[in-house]
Amino acid sequence: MLVAGVERNSPASKAGIRPGSVINMVGQTAVDSPDDVVEHVRNAAEQKQSAVLLRVEYRGQNRFVAVKLATA
């Protein structure tokens, strides 16, 4: 899933996700669409996880980043 924009000072921004990044995994599951990403992040939040691990490609390099989930 191609990232079009990232809110300044958001957990994603703080984890180093930038516009142009491609999120290709959430946890150990491959994702292809924004809906896939939302579903997996929502599931992680419902399971009371404090963060979600994403595999992100940016400028040809893959890396894993942990993005802190908001608490209610």
BELPELIN-V296846 format. One record per pair of residues at least 24 apart in sequence whose C-alpha atoms are under 6 Angstrom apart, sorted by the first residue. I is the first residue (numbers start at 1). J is the second residue. Records with the same first field share a line. If there is no record, write none. Layout:
I = J, J
//
This chain:
1 = 32, 33, 34
11 = 67, 68
12 = 67
15 = 67
21 = 57, 58
22 = 56, 57
23 = 55, 56
24 = 55
25 = 54, 55
26 = 53, 54
27 = 53, 54
//
